[in-house]
Amino acid sequence: MNPVDWLLDPYQSSHFMRMAALSAILVGVLAPAVGVWIILRRLSYLGDAMSHATLGGVATAYLLGVSLIIGALGAGIVMAVLLAVLSNHRRLAHDAIIGVVETMGFAAGVILISRSDRVGIDLSHYLFGQIATVRPGDLWLNAGLMVVALAVLGLCFDDLRAATFDQAHARQVGVRTGVLSHVLLGLVSITVVVSLQTVGLLMSVAMLVTPAAAARLLTSRVTTMTFVAVGLGLGASLIGLTLSYHLASPPGATIALVAAAEFILAFVATVPHRWTAVSHDAARA
């Protein structure tokens, strides 16, 4: 089989794989675009916490017989509100508050899952991803969420950049940094929801953080970083999905491993540049 046939065969022979590819593209675009700000603000733990806390909403939605995407989105909103309220306490660090809220959501999900063996079996697909079961309705909903998230990101881009690199100056020129933090929480929540079926709750942090981290190694310009991160995210999504078809491996985990391989390649490729920068700094000293 030649390389072109190897790449195209999964999508020519299966309608489900074409649907899966569209779902993977949504995640490959949205997660890295949001992830750039997670990396720049050093909030990688937030993505992991959001994915764990969302389990409670997913389990609740399953037991109520409603869309799991709605349950996940609801849990993300609840977590964002709790973080906004609790963050006002000066004696608690932000990472401590995230840890508490994450534990609440995840523990609630575990308890709900324990109420029924069937729930645990069915929800395992959403913990680790089940991209082959994506339905047109899910795809349209996720596409709508992505468009909203990217529109918000575009509108807030300049303010986010100002608040990320110089928060004090941003406040002086009228940027509402507190509101921006809440907006970012909402965007992370939407990203986790869109990633639900593609890579699963537990792997969503991989697509949120890894392509953006690789892009951070390659460039320091935020706009360029965003485009590079999205390119890497799309590559990881589509290459990982294709590999999973040929290797009969779990799609979510395969996509995450491809993203990790991209990060390693970026790290190795930038070693000479980092050594040169260190040498110049040492020479100046």
C-alpha positions in Angstrom: 0.0 0.0 0.0 1.5 3.4 -1.0 1.5 6.3 1.5 -1.4 8.1 -0.1 -3.6 5.0 0.0 -2.5 4.4 3.6 -3.6 7.9 4.6 -6.9 7.9 2.6 -8.1 4.3 3.0 -9.7 4.7 6.4 -11.9 7.6 5.2 -12.8 6.2 1.8 -14.1 2.9 3.2 -16.0 4.1 6.3 -18.6 6.8 6.9 -17.9 6.6 10.7 -14.2 7.4 10.1 -15.2 10.5 8.1 -17.4 11.6 10.9 -14.5 10.9 13.3 -12.1 12.9 11.2 -14.4 15.9 11.3 -14.7 15.6 15.1 -10.9 15.3 15.4 -10.5 18.4 13.3 -12.8 20.4 15.7 -10.6 19.3 18.7 -7.4 19.9 16.8 -8.3 23.5 16.1 -10.0 24.5 19.4 -7.9 22.8 22.0 -4.5 24.2 21.0 -6.0 27.7 20.3 -7.3 27.8 23.9 -4.2 25.9 25.2 -1.8 28.7 24.1 -3.3 30.9 26.9 -3.2 28.0 29.4 0.5 27.6 28.7 1.4 31.3 28.7 -0.5 31.8 32.0 1.1 28.6 33.5 -2.3 27.1 34.2 -1.8 23.6 32.7 -3.2 22.1 35.9 -6.5 23.9 35.2 -7.1 21.8 32.1 -6.5 18.6 34.0 -8.7 19.7 36.8 -11.5 20.7 34.5 -11.5 17.3 32.7 -11.7 15.5 36.0 -14.3 17.7 37.5 -16.5 17.3 34.4 -17.0 13.6 35.3 -19.7 14.5 37.8 -21.7 16.3 35.1 -21.3 13.5 32.6 -22.5 10.9 35.2 -25.4 13.0 36.2 -26.5 13.5 32.6 -26.3 9.8 32.0 -28.5 9.0 35.0 -31.0 11.6 33.9 -31.1 10.4 30.3 -30.0 13.7 28.8 -27.1 14.6 26.5 -23.8 13.9 28.1 -22.4 17.0 26.3 -24.9 19.1 28.1 -24.0 17.4 31.4 -20.3 18.1 30.8 -20.9 21.7 29.8 -23.1 22.2 32.9 -20.3 20.8 35.2 -17.8 23.0 33.5 -19.9 26.1 34.2 -20.5 25.1 37.8 -16.7 24.6 38.3 -16.0 28.0 36.7 -18.5 29.7 39.0 -17.1 28.0 42.1 -13.6 29.0 41.1 -14.7 32.6 40.6 -16.4 32.7 44.0 -13.7 31.0 46.0 -10.8 32.8 44.3 -11.8 36.0 46.1 -10.3 34.6 49.3 -6.8 36.1 49.7 -5.5 33.4 52.0 -6.0 30.6 49.5 -3.7 30.1 46.5 -5.4 29.6 43.1 -4.0 26.1 42.6 -5.3 25.1 46.0 -8.8 26.2 45.1 -8.6 24.4 41.7 -7.6 21.2 43.6 -10.6 21.5 45.9 -13.1 22.1 43.2 -11.6 19.3 41.0 -11.9 16.8 43.9 -15.5 17.8 44.4 -16.5 17.2 40.8 -14.5 14.0 40.4 -15.6 12.5 43.7 -19.3 13.2 42.8 -18.8 11.5 39.5 -17.2 8.4 41.0 -20.1 8.1 43.5 -22.7 8.5 40.8 -21.0 5.9 38.6 -20.8 3.4 41.6 -24.6 3.5 41.7 -24.9 1.3 38.6 -22.4 -1.1 37.0 -23.9 -0.2 33.6 -23.1 3.4 34.1 -19.5 2.6 34.7 -19.2 0.5 31.6 -20.9 3.0 29.3 -19.1 6.1 30.7 -15.7 4.5 30.2 -16.1 5.4 26.5 -16.3 9.1 27.5 -13.4 8.9 29.9 -11.1 7.6 27.2 -12.9 8.7 24.0 -15.2 6.9 21.6 -14.7 8.8 18.4 -16.3 6.2 16.2 -19.7 6.8 17.8 -19.9 10.5 16.9 -23.3 11.3 15.5 -24.2 14.2 13.2 -26.1 16.0 16.0 -23.1 15.8 18.3 -20.9 17.1 15.5 -23.1 20.1 14.8 -23.3 20.9 18.6 -19.5 20.7 18.9 -19.0 22.8 15.8 -21.3 25.4 17.3 -19.4 25.4 20.6 -16.1 25.7 18.7 -17.3 28.7 16.7 -18.5 30.5 19.8 -15.3 29.7 21.7 -13.1 30.9 18.8 -15.2 34.1 18.4 -14.8 34.9 22.1 -11.1 34.1 21.8 -10.7 36.5 18.9 -12.6 39.3 20.6 -10.5 39.0 23.7 -7.2 38.3 22.0 -5.6 41.7 22.6 -6.9 42.0 26.2 -5.7 38.5 27.0 -2.3 39.3 25.6 -2.1 42.5 27.7 -3.3 40.8 30.9 -1.0 37.8 30.4 2.2 39.7 30.0 1.7 42.7 32.2 -1.4 42.5 34.4 -0.8 45.7 36.3 -0.5 47.8 33.2 -3.5 46.0 31.7 -5.6 47.1 34.7 -4.4 50.7 34.3 -5.6 50.9 30.7 -9.0 49.5 31.6 -8.7 45.8 30.9 -10.9 43.8 33.3 -8.5 41.1 34.2 -10.8 39.3 36.6 -13.5 38.9 33.9 -10.9 37.6 31.5 -9.9 34.9 33.9 -13.5 33.8 34.1 -13.8 33.9 30.3 -10.7 31.6 30.1 -12.3 29.2 32.5 -15.4 29.1 30.3 -13.2 28.5 27.2 -11.4 25.6 28.9 -14.8 24.1 29.9 -16.0 24.3 26.3 -12.8 22.7 25.0 -13.2 19.8 27.4 -16.8 19.3 26.2 -15.8 19.3 22.5 -13.0 16.8 23.3 -15.4 14.5 25.1 -16.0 11.9 22.4 -12.8 12.4 20.4 -10.0 11.9 23.1 -12.2 11.5 26.2 -12.2 13.5 29.4 -9.0 12.1 30.7 -7.1 12.7 27.5 -8.5 16.1 26.7 -5.7 17.8 28.7 -3.2 16.3 26.2 -4.7 18.2 23.3 -5.2 21.3 25.4 -1.6 21.5 26.6 0.8 19.5 24.4 0.5 21.2 21.0 0.5 24.6 22.7 3.6 23.6 24.7 5.4 22.5 21.5 4.5 25.8 19.8 5.8 27.7 22.8 9.2 26.1 22.2 9.2 27.1 18.5 8.1 30.7 18.7 7.6 33.6 21.2 5.1 35.6 19.2 1.6 34.9 20.4 -0.2 35.1 17.0 2.4 32.8 15.4 2.3 30.5 18.4 -1.5 30.1 18.0 -1.3 29.2 14.3 1.6 26.7 15.0 -0.3 25.1 17.9 -3.4 24.7 15.8 -1.3 23.2 13.0 0.3 20.7 15.4 -3.1 20.0 16.9 -4.6 19.2 13.5 -1.6 17.0 12.6 -1.8 15.1 15.9 -5.6 14.6 15.5 -5.6 13.3 11.9 -2.4 11.3 12.1 -3.3 9.8 15.4 -6.8 8.9 14.1 -5.3 7.3 11.0 -2.7 5.4 13.0 -5.4 4.1 15.4 -7.3 2.7 12.4 -4.3 0.8 11.0 -3.0 -0.3 14.4 -6.4 -1.0 15.9 -5.5 1.1 18.9 -7.6 3.4 21.0 -8.0 6.7 19.0 -7.8 9.1 22.0 -4.6 7.6 23.4 -3.1 7.4 19.9 -3.8 11.0 19.2 -2.3 12.0 22.6 0.9 10.0 21.9 1.3 11.7 18.4 0.9 15.1 20.1 3.6 14.1 22.7 5.8 13.0 19.8 5.4 16.4 18.2 6.4 18.0 21.5 9.5 15.8 21.7 10.5 16.7 18.1 10.0 20.4 18.9 12.1 20.1 22.0 15.0 18.3 20.2 14.8 20.8 17.2 15.2 23.8 19.5 18.1 22.4 21.6 20.8 24.2 19.5 18.9 27.5 19.7 18.6 27.2 23.5 22.3 26.4 23.8 23.2 29.4 21.7 21.0 31.6 23.9 22.7 30.3 27.0 26.1 30.8 25.6 25.3 34.4 24.7 24.0 35.1 28.1 27.1 33.6 29.7 29.3 35.7 27.5 27.5 38.9 28.5 27.9 38.0 32.2 
